[in-house]
């Protein structure tokens, strides 16, 4: 029988050159992988479409509640909007990982640049939220590259 993995254990982290920081306080995150397909029709094979594997790319998306990570305490080790904004401003690539924390499930690691960051602040009884898109570079691996 299969064991289902709950979404709330699959946490996105970014590496700050010293430690892995969990992206806080996530409400969702996703990994989307794409393999382009090269198609051709030739007179050698009339009526047939030939297909080959093309380039590979991926994106990691995240949404969360914006928290104060500048105060003294445990929250300072988390990566919220402010930390992600510093990554966006620098334009530098960084390591990321998706990890369930389960011993029998591999973590995924990669390198990315932050290609999109949005903060939403609604009026009334709503928290300020943020969303981010990490645009991957290279392949996703299961060994820690940091």
C-alpha positions as CSV (number, residue, x, y, z in Angstrom):
1,X,0.0,0.0,0.0
2,X,1.3,3.5,-0.9
3,X,2.0,6.1,1.7
4,X,0.8,9.5,0.7
5,X,3.1,12.5,1.6
6,X,1.3,15.5,3.0
7,X,2.1,18.8,1.3
8,X,2.8,20.6,4.5
9,X,6.0,18.5,5.1
10,X,7.5,19.4,1.7
11,X,9.5,22.6,2.5
12,X,11.4,24.9,0.2
13,X,14.8,26.1,1.5
14,X,17.3,28.6,0.1
15,X,21.0,28.4,1.0
16,X,22.6,31.6,2.2
17,X,26.3,30.4,1.8
18,X,26.2,29.2,5.4
19,X,22.9,27.5,6.2
20,X,19.7,26.2,4.6
21,X,17.0,28.7,5.4
22,X,13.3,27.6,5.2
23,X,11.3,30.0,3.1
24,X,8.8,31.2,5.7
25,X,5.8,30.9,6.2
26,X,4.8,29.0,3.1
27,X,1.2,28.4,2.3
28,X,2.1,26.5,-0.9
29,X,5.1,25.6,-3.1
30,X,5.4,23.8,-6.4
31,X,8.0,22.3,-8.8
32,X,7.3,22.4,-12.5
33,X,9.6,20.7,-15.0
34,X,9.5,21.0,-18.8
35,X,11.1,19.1,-21.6
36,X,10.8,20.7,-25.0
37,X,10.0,18.5,-27.9
38,X,11.6,19.0,-31.3
39,X,9.3,18.0,-34.1
40,X,10.0,17.6,-37.8
41,X,8.3,16.2,-40.9
42,X,10.4,15.0,-43.8
43,X,9.9,13.7,-47.2
44,X,11.8,10.6,-46.1
45,X,8.9,9.7,-43.8
46,X,5.8,11.2,-45.4
47,X,2.9,11.7,-43.1
48,X,5.0,10.9,-40.0
49,X,6.1,13.4,-37.3
50,X,9.5,12.7,-36.0
51,X,10.1,13.8,-32.4
52,X,13.3,14.3,-30.3
53,X,14.0,15.4,-26.8
54,X,14.9,19.1,-26.6
55,X,16.0,21.4,-23.8
56,X,15.0,20.9,-20.2
57,X,13.9,23.7,-17.8
58,X,12.2,24.0,-14.5
59,X,10.6,26.5,-12.1
60,X,9.9,26.5,-8.4
61,X,7.0,28.6,-7.2
62,X,6.2,29.6,-3.6
63,X,3.5,31.5,-1.8
64,X,3.6,32.5,1.8
65,X,2.8,34.9,4.6
66,X,5.2,37.8,5.0
67,X,6.8,37.6,8.4
68,X,9.3,39.9,10.3
69,X,12.7,38.2,10.1
70,X,14.7,41.3,11.3
71,X,13.8,40.8,15.0
72,X,16.0,38.8,17.3
73,X,14.8,35.2,17.7
74,X,14.2,32.1,15.8
75,X,12.5,33.8,12.9
76,X,15.8,35.4,11.8
77,X,17.0,32.1,10.3
78,X,13.9,31.9,8.0
79,X,13.8,33.4,4.5
80,X,10.8,35.6,4.1
81,X,10.0,38.4,1.6
82,X,12.9,40.6,2.8
83,X,15.5,37.9,2.3
84,X,14.1,36.9,-1.1
85,X,14.1,40.6,-2.1
86,X,17.8,40.7,-1.4
87,X,18.3,37.7,-3.7
88,X,16.2,39.4,-6.4
89,X,18.2,42.7,-6.1
90,X,21.5,40.9,-6.4
91,X,20.5,38.9,-9.5
92,X,22.9,36.2,-8.2
93,X,22.1,32.5,-8.5
94,X,21.7,30.4,-5.3
95,X,21.1,26.9,-4.2
96,X,17.6,25.7,-3.3
97,X,16.2,22.5,-2.0
98,X,12.8,20.8,-1.5
99,X,12.8,18.4,1.4
100,X,10.1,16.4,3.1
101,X,12.3,15.6,6.1
102,X,11.3,11.9,5.6
103,X,14.3,9.5,5.7
104,X,13.0,7.4,2.8
105,X,12.2,10.3,0.5
106,X,15.0,12.0,-1.4
107,X,15.4,15.8,-1.2
108,X,15.7,17.7,-4.5
109,X,18.4,20.3,-5.0
110,X,19.1,22.9,-7.7
111,X,20.5,26.2,-8.6
112,X,18.2,29.1,-9.6
113,X,17.8,32.8,-9.9
114,X,14.7,34.6,-8.5
115,X,12.8,35.7,-11.6
116,X,9.6,37.0,-9.9
117,X,8.7,38.3,-6.5
118,X,5.4,39.8,-5.5
119,X,4.1,41.2,-2.2
120,X,0.3,41.6,-1.7
121,X,-1.1,43.7,1.2
122,X,-4.8,43.7,1.3
123,X,-6.9,45.9,3.7
124,X,-8.9,44.4,6.5
125,X,-8.3,41.1,8.3
126,X,-5.8,39.6,5.9
127,X,-2.1,39.0,6.3
128,X,0.5,40.4,3.9
129,X,1.5,37.7,1.5
130,X,4.2,37.1,-1.1
131,X,4.8,34.9,-4.0
132,X,8.1,34.0,-5.7
133,X,9.3,32.1,-8.8
134,X,12.7,30.5,-8.9
135,X,13.9,30.0,-12.4
136,X,16.1,26.9,-12.5
137,X,19.6,26.6,-14.0
138,X,21.0,23.1,-14.8
139,X,19.5,19.9,-13.6
140,X,17.7,19.0,-10.4
141,X,19.8,16.6,-8.3
142,X,19.4,14.5,-5.1
143,X,22.8,15.2,-3.6
144,X,23.4,18.4,-1.6
145,X,25.6,20.7,-3.8
146,X,26.2,23.4,-1.2
